[in-house]
Amino acid sequence: GEALRLSPGDADVRRALARILYDRGRYPGAIEELKRSAALKPQDDETPRLLSEVLVDAGQMDAALEQARRAVELRPRYAQNQLALGWVQFSAGRFRDAAAAYRTATQLQSDNAWAQQMLGTSLHLAGDLQGAVEPYKEAIRLAPDARAWANLGYVYFATHQLEQATRAYVEAVRLEPASGTIRRSLGDVRAKAGDTSGARA
């Protein structure tokens, strides 16, 4: 409040206030402050990127997409902007469009495990199970994660590669032993493979 009183025309102060409001779930106030910040500093890509995130959470998908595209337009070779665009598309159920943005993000930042994971998930949900395999594997290579292993397990299970599916779910359980969902999936794979006692366990 004090910073805003002293510098009402400072775009960064307004964006900082917006972030506080957003963290408290006060979306209308955060959106208003971000719009003011954007008006004060129109060439800054951070504001539309954050605004797209707030608008997704506020359920305003068309406006979120417009802001994410604006961030990309301002700085297309920045992976975080492509990730923001991917998230808006993914949240709107446009999985092929999301995959395109996430693929660009992985090209710009090949060591970003989250981008690889979301590329895999977007392709997976778009129905391209084979295309999802390599991004999932790359996400696991970069940062072993139970969700990526479980997703890979699902792809193998759905494509009748039961040995690989079992191995993937075992790794997922090892990383997240308390997950009933993952354990149930491992049981399903073992049952399908004819391992009744393993499935029961």
VMD Tcl script that draws the C-alpha trace (Angstrom):
set ca {
  {0.00 0.00 0.00}
  {2.76 2.45 0.95}
  {4.75 1.70 -2.22}
  {1.65 2.29 -4.32}
  {0.92 5.56 -2.50}
  {4.46 6.76 -3.18}
  {4.65 5.49 -6.77}
  {1.15 5.18 -8.26}
  {2.59 5.40 -11.78}
  {5.11 2.57 -11.32}
  {4.08 -0.47 -13.40}
  {6.25 -2.83 -11.35}
  {4.64 -1.72 -8.08}
  {1.19 -2.30 -9.55}
  {2.23 -5.76 -10.81}
  {3.60 -6.62 -7.36}
  {0.30 -5.56 -5.79}
  {-1.56 -7.66 -8.38}
  {0.50 -10.70 -7.42}
  {-0.41 -10.23 -3.74}
  {-4.10 -9.91 -4.64}
  {-3.88 -12.97 -6.89}
  {-2.23 -15.04 -4.16}
  {-5.14 -14.10 -1.88}
  {-7.69 -15.18 -4.49}
  {-8.83 -11.64 -5.21}
  {-8.94 -12.03 -8.98}
  {-10.92 -8.91 -9.98}
  {-8.49 -6.65 -8.08}
  {-5.47 -8.48 -9.51}
  {-6.85 -8.18 -13.05}
  {-7.47 -4.45 -12.60}
  {-3.95 -3.81 -11.28}
  {-2.39 -5.83 -14.10}
  {-4.35 -3.87 -16.70}
  {-3.05 -0.66 -15.13}
  {0.50 -2.05 -15.13}
  {0.18 -3.00 -18.81}
  {-1.04 0.49 -19.69}
  {1.95 2.02 -17.89}
  {4.51 -0.38 -19.43}
  {3.03 -1.76 -22.67}
  {6.24 -3.39 -23.95}
  {6.70 -5.54 -20.82}
  {5.86 -9.21 -21.43}
  {5.73 -10.21 -17.75}
  {2.43 -8.41 -17.11}
  {0.37 -10.07 -19.87}
  {1.93 -13.43 -18.95}
  {0.80 -13.08 -15.32}
  {-2.54 -11.64 -16.42}
  {-3.16 -14.74 -18.58}
  {-2.59 -16.92 -15.50}
  {-5.01 -14.89 -13.36}
  {-7.63 -14.90 -16.12}
  {-7.42 -18.70 -16.44}
  {-8.09 -19.04 -12.71}
  {-10.93 -16.53 -13.04}
  {-12.42 -18.68 -15.83}
  {-12.01 -16.02 -18.53}
  {-10.40 -18.21 -21.19}
  {-10.76 -15.96 -24.24}
  {-9.22 -13.00 -22.41}
  {-6.49 -15.29 -21.02}
  {-5.63 -16.48 -24.52}
  {-5.42 -12.91 -25.77}
  {-2.98 -11.99 -22.98}
  {-0.83 -15.10 -23.43}
  {-0.58 -14.38 -27.16}
  {0.35 -10.79 -26.33}
  {3.22 -12.00 -24.10}
  {4.46 -14.29 -26.89}
  {4.19 -11.47 -29.43}
  {6.30 -9.22 -27.20}
  {8.96 -11.89 -26.55}
  {8.47 -15.02 -28.67}
  {11.85 -16.63 -27.87}
  {11.21 -16.70 -24.11}
  {10.17 -20.17 -22.92}
  {8.04 -18.87 -20.02}
  {5.75 -17.07 -22.48}
  {5.30 -20.24 -24.53}
  {4.57 -22.14 -21.31}
  {1.92 -19.56 -20.41}
  {0.33 -19.92 -23.84}
  {0.43 -23.69 -23.50}
  {-1.25 -23.52 -20.09}
  {-4.11 -21.37 -21.37}
  {-4.71 -23.71 -24.31}
  {-4.44 -26.77 -22.06}
  {-6.86 -25.29 -19.51}
  {-9.33 -24.58 -22.31}
  {-9.12 -28.19 -23.51}
  {-7.31 -27.26 -26.75}
  {-4.71 -29.98 -26.37}
  {-3.19 -29.89 -29.87}
  {-2.69 -26.12 -29.62}
  {-1.25 -26.61 -26.12}
  {1.17 -29.22 -27.47}
  {2.39 -26.79 -30.14}
  {3.20 -24.15 -27.51}
  {4.82 -26.68 -25.17}
  {6.90 -28.08 -28.04}
  {8.19 -24.57 -28.76}
  {8.99 -24.16 -25.05}
  {11.01 -27.41 -25.08}
  {12.92 -26.19 -28.14}
  {13.74 -22.93 -26.37}
  {14.59 -24.61 -23.06}
  {15.36 -28.28 -23.62}
  {16.17 -28.94 -19.94}
  {12.73 -27.86 -18.69}
  {11.17 -31.03 -17.28}
  {7.78 -29.37 -16.75}
  {7.60 -28.32 -20.41}
  {8.42 -31.89 -21.48}
  {5.83 -33.31 -19.08}
  {3.13 -30.93 -20.32}
  {4.03 -31.62 -23.95}
  {3.56 -35.33 -23.24}
  {0.30 -34.76 -21.38}
  {-1.09 -32.50 -24.12}
  {-0.28 -35.04 -26.83}
  {-1.66 -37.83 -24.62}
  {-4.98 -36.01 -24.11}
  {-5.13 -35.12 -27.81}
  {-5.07 -38.86 -28.52}
  {-1.46 -39.09 -29.74}
  {-0.29 -41.75 -27.28}
  {2.83 -42.69 -29.23}
  {3.83 -39.03 -29.54}
  {3.54 -38.63 -25.76}
  {6.15 -41.32 -24.99}
  {9.34 -39.40 -25.79}
  {8.38 -36.19 -23.92}
  {7.42 -38.27 -20.86}
  {10.74 -40.13 -21.03}
  {12.63 -36.85 -21.37}
  {10.74 -35.34 -18.40}
  {11.72 -38.40 -16.33}
  {15.34 -38.16 -17.46}
  {15.48 -34.50 -16.43}
  {13.58 -34.83 -13.14}
  {12.22 -38.24 -12.09}
  {8.59 -37.68 -11.14}
  {5.82 -40.09 -10.11}
  {3.25 -38.39 -12.33}
  {5.43 -38.67 -15.44}
  {6.12 -42.35 -14.70}
  {2.40 -43.01 -14.11}
  {1.45 -41.22 -17.34}
  {4.04 -43.23 -19.24}
  {2.65 -46.37 -17.59}
  {-0.83 -45.47 -18.81}
  {0.39 -45.00 -22.39}
  {2.14 -48.38 -22.32}
  {-0.94 -50.03 -20.79}
  {-3.28 -48.47 -23.38}
  {-0.98 -49.66 -26.19}
  {-0.75 -53.21 -24.71}
  {2.93 -52.97 -23.72}
  {2.34 -54.58 -20.34}
  {5.95 -55.23 -19.34}
  {6.91 -51.58 -19.90}
  {3.70 -50.44 -18.19}
  {4.50 -52.55 -15.11}
  {8.03 -51.13 -14.95}
  {6.73 -47.55 -15.24}
  {4.11 -47.99 -12.52}
  {6.64 -49.68 -10.20}
  {8.86 -46.60 -10.56}
  {5.86 -44.31 -9.93}
  {5.00 -46.23 -6.75}
  {8.62 -46.08 -5.62}
  {8.56 -42.28 -5.94}
  {5.07 -41.83 -4.47}
  {4.34 -44.87 -2.27}
  {1.27 -43.33 -0.62}
  {-0.64 -42.87 -3.88}
  {-3.60 -45.25 -3.96}
  {-4.36 -44.27 -7.55}
  {-0.92 -45.31 -8.79}
  {-1.01 -48.56 -6.79}
  {-4.44 -49.37 -8.23}
  {-3.09 -48.76 -11.76}
  {-0.15 -51.08 -11.08}
  {-2.61 -53.70 -9.86}
  {-4.67 -53.33 -13.06}
  {-1.58 -53.85 -15.23}
  {-0.48 -56.93 -13.27}
  {-4.01 -58.39 -13.46}
  {-4.09 -57.81 -17.23}
  {-0.69 -59.51 -17.50}
  {-2.08 -62.55 -15.60}
  {-0.13 -61.87 -12.38}
  {-3.06 -62.37 -10.01}
  {-1.02 -62.52 -6.79}
  {1.00 -59.44 -7.83}
  {-2.20 -57.58 -8.64}
  {-3.74 -58.51 -5.27}
  {-0.60 -57.29 -3.46}
}
mol new
graphics top color blue
foreach p $ca { graphics top sphere $p radius 0.5 }
foreach p [lrange $ca 0 end-1] q [lrange $ca 1 end] { graphics top cylinder $p $q radius 0.2 }
display resetview
